[in-house]
Amino acid sequence: MARSPDRVSSRTSTSAAETDQILQATAGRRQAIAVVALAVSALALLALRGGNDSPTVSGDYTPESSPPPTEAAEEAEPDADADTSTATESVDEEAPPPPDTPGEDALPEPIEPSSNVLGDILDDYRDGGLIVLPAGRYLVGDIDGLNPSNRLTVVAERRNEVEIVRTADEIGETDFWIKNSSNVTFAGIWFRDVSTVVSSSNDIEFRYTRHSYPIEAHPDPANTWCSRNSQPNGLEINGWSENIDLYGVSIDGIGNDGIKVVQSDDVDVVGTVITNINHGFLQKGNTNGDCSSIDGDNYHYDGIQFVNGSVDDFTLRDSYVGRRIVMQIDADGESNGNVTIDNVWLMAESTEQYPAEYDCVTMLMRVNRDAASGARQTVTTNDLRSFCDPSIDGDLHWTTGGNRSDSLIINGQAIPESQTNTNAQFDEIRFGRAEIAESPAAVWREANSYQSWLLEQLLG
């Protein structure tokens, strides 16, 4: 499958003053080059556009603070002042893109969905192609065995104005599964108050999607960890999935892990922002025999977490991660190989559970002593920066505590069991808050905007 352009250095400066302006950057240098060709193509495509009814949703669950489902697709521009906040006030809202961006204006007319359930809709397009979902709200509907003969690209009519929500406010109805499927791209869609799980699938791509699932939106937050009930994650990749790509994705406002990875091969996370990872004190004191306690709180949460090994060819680059990255091999777990972290900013964002004065750890790596015999974790890093509040002494940013000697290899160096502080592996440690608007993710997005990607799809 096509890959993104070469890495853009974080040293490139940007002129935008606001985070959302950069993260929602419209056509840039590449768009200007394409404008002449677009004029011819867009006229033909726009001639096809007409009014269509958008789906409304029936079901037991409606996210709080949501706008009502769109009743009809109108040609009027979206209201820039409309309230599209998710279920928690802690989520920083991304401003909607300007309505007159050429990429979205040139999209084919939206389809007339046969259902208000996403899984059922996509089942009608097993031959693939590019389809545009009308703005509105849809129920998740698991996808199982969707393998279109040609690539299926599912695009929101307007970015973030197509919401995929769960079917009901109860345990077991809060995950969106993509199983045994392949050859599908999701673009510009907001997966709201659901955990997206890619399992036993290959060649699945997320382009400029948004994922939010705050702890307050979970049906039973006190038991999300202890009983392993549908944790409020952003994205989970498992079941030996292969070739899973995230480009320009926003994971903002999550109650557990931003991205959870196990049993996978060739996962690329590029130009991605992971922020506002926080479950507050809703878990406080709920310990039982099924789980341990961390200072009276029975689970931690991470920006990215590897669970129990078997992760190969994982790449994280040109991104911002606002909670720590945990890459470990647990009991009887197998090796993690060829992990690459390149041009990434990490920030120990302050939360209710871990206030700014608590720690500066942004990276935790280890091969636990009870991992499978011979299990190893091989990691290569480049241009990696850790940020922490200036009020902290900051003596520990990268920990390898609990590691089995010579099983963790970082940049060619075998880490001994006695070495628990690996700060030297960072290219730079900064004290002060990382500005997402200046991060490698923002720089990558400015050079690879959503609108320019849309133009590539439309102009071939």
LUMSE-949645 format. One record per residue (C-alpha): x, y, z. Coordinates in pm, whole numbers, plus 50000, padded with zeros to 5 digits. Each point is the difference from the previous one (the first is absolute). Layout:
XYZ ...
***
This chain:
500005000050000 501105035849950 502065015250279 500185035450125 502745024049891 503344999150170 500255012350357 499805037450056 502375013250265 498505015050314 502495028049971 497915015849725 498285030150150 496325008049957 498225033149997 496584989450134 499225013150346 497244975750089 500184962050022 496764993549818 501025022249709 503024978549934 498374966650075 497185008849761 502315015949743 498375002149660 501614998649659 503685008650020 502824999749755 498934967749836 496425011749963 501125031049810 501754977849746 496844979849947 497545028949966 500105002049618 499284963149960 497345002250268 498085026949815 499294976649711 499244969550215 497955018350261 497625015449744 499074965549876 499624985850349 498025029250135 497544997049718 498954966950150 499215013750345 496465002550123 497984998250322 499764966650176 498474989850327 502564992250268 499304971650241 498555005050342 500834976550280 497674979650211 501324982750309 500395002750373 503195020550007 500585036249915 503265017150104 499445029550229 500605034749860 499624987049645 498275019149726 496844982349876 500464976749702 499995017749669 496584995949843 500995010449652 503215006849815 499825036649906 502325020949792 500205026150277 503365003850169 500354983750344 499515022350301 503475007450134 498495007650341 498144967150032 500644980350320 501774967749908 501644993550335 500464964350118 498844986450334 502705016950206 500995036150033 503674990150020 500144992749627 501435029149804 497695005049704 501465000549652 498515027749792 498184987349690 501855005949675 498975030149792 496964991049787 501435011849670 503024977249988 500414986649646 500564963850107 496614996050169 498185021549742 501164976749725 498834967950165 497414979249815 496475003750130 499344980550322 498524965549973 496464991850106 500714975950288 497924968550017 500215000350380 501075021350295 502474972850108 503515004149862 500694962849967 496854994849794 500745029849777 503504988249911 498754965149924 498335015349694 503375010349856 501974967849976 501325010149659 501795029450160 500325035449869 499725034250167 496775006950186 498965031450186 497924996450317 497475028250049 500565021050311 498134985250294 500214973550268 500244962449942 500044969750227 503224979850006 498954965649874 503014976750004 501744992949670 500874963449945 501334984949679 499975031849792 502634994549729 499145021649698 501564990249670 501215035949955 500915024050276 496975014050184 500545035850115 497335013250237 500105038150028 497965023750214 498005025849806 501525025550234 502834991750235 498914991550356 496325004049904 499514962949945 499824984450348 500164962950068 498434992850340 499184968750200 496664982649990 499175001950371 501285013150330 500934966050140 502954976550036 500654980049685 498675027149771 502895024450018 502544984349761 500135003349624 501604968449859 501634997449659 500634962649967 501324977549724 499905029349759 502385017449761 500515027249741 497995027750172 500795036750074 498025022150240 500495037549955 498795030950187 497624980150224 499495005350375 499844967650202 498305013250310 499704982950341 501004966649847 503194979350001 501054990449648 501484964949993 501804986949690 500364962350032 501254973149760 499925025249717 502495014649753 500465031149792 497675021950208 500675037349994 498805029650207 500535034249843 499355031550203 497424982350213 499155010750354 499584976650297 498635010050341 498754978750288 500285017850337 499564980350320 496815019350080 498404985049690 500634963950105 496964980850128 501874985750301 503255019150060 500654984050338 500454965849841 501695007249669 503274984550113 499264975550280 497514979649801 501545008349662 496775015549881 500265019449674 502735024050099 499625035649866 502924998649756 500455019949683 501274972849767 501014963950063 501874978149750 500174962650065 499394965249862 503094999549776 498795029549796 502395012449729 500585032449810 497935022950222 500675037049940 499045031850184 500715032949822 499135033850150 497754983650262 498805019050310 499534979350317 498685025650245 498174993250327 500464963350089 499324982650332 502614972449970 502564994749721 500265021549689 501344971149790 500324964150122 502004975449791 500554962350024 500584972449745 500515021849694 502385005449710 500775031949809 498125027450183 500795036149904 498885029550214 500895032649823 499055036550054 497874989650296 499055019350316 499174981050321 498895022950283 497655003250299 500444964150116 498415000050344 497624979050209 500025022650303 499144984950336 497064979149883 502014968450068 501295010750343 499764972750264 498294974349776 502614972950053 499074963350011 501544965949945 500085003949623 502325029849986 502745017950185 500055034950144 502175029449903 499885024350293 496404989650062 499195002749631 499724967149820 501175008249654 502215024149818 499405013549652 502445007049720 500335018649675 501194968149829 500234965750162 501414967249874 498304970850173 501744966550041 502295001149698 499814986949644 500195034849844 502205002049689 500865029149772 498275027450199 500855035749895 499045032050181 501235031849832 499295036949957 497574999050294 499115013450345 499174977050293 498615016650313 500284970350233 502774974950046 500824972749749 500134965650163 501654972449795 500454968550203 499874962449968 498004984550282 499684964650137 500794973949733 499885027349736 501934997049675 502415024649838 499315035149873 502225006349698 501005029449782 498255027450199 500845034749866 499255033550169 501115029249785 499465037550041 497544998450288 499195023350290 498874984650327 498395019650282 499204988850354 496655017649987 498605007950343 496864980950098 497894995350310 501674967050082 503505011249910 500325037450061 502955018349854 502064995750314 499604962049996 502484988849733 501675008049671 499944965049853 499055000849633 501544966649898 499934966150171 501614969749835 500844965850134 500004962849936 498574986450323 501934972550172 497124975549947 499785006449624 500464970049772 503504985849985 502035018649738 497455028049963 501615032649891 498885035349923 501965019249737 499445037649978 501545027449785 499455036650084 500935032749834 499255036750075 498034991850315 499075027450248 498504997550346 498175029150165 499215004550368 498675026850232 502865022650111 498994996450366 501204963750003 503584989350059 499664978249693 502514973150095 498054972349829 498475002549652 500754966249843 499804970350234 500964963849940 499374987850355 499144963050028 501764991749675 501704966449939 503675005249918 501065001749635 496474993849871 499205036549924 502055014649716 499755037749950 501975015249712 502244969549994 500715001350374 498994970650222 498535014150321 501174981750315 497624991850281 501815024250227 499335029649770 496635015150085 500485035349867 500555003849625 499645037649965 503095001649780 498004983749720 497995032149958 501415025149754 498785028050225 498155005050327 498095032750032 498325015250302 496805017749907 496774990849829 500254986749647 498005020849755 498114976149776 499735027549738 503794998849962 500414962450029 501164976049729 496374989749951 499025035749914 502925003849762 499124967449825 496355010249969 500895033549854 501984982649727 497454971949957 496605015850054 496674982149989 498925021049704 503114991549797 499404963150070 496405003349880 501245016249681 502334970749940 497074975950031 497825020349763 502635007949738 501424965249998 
***
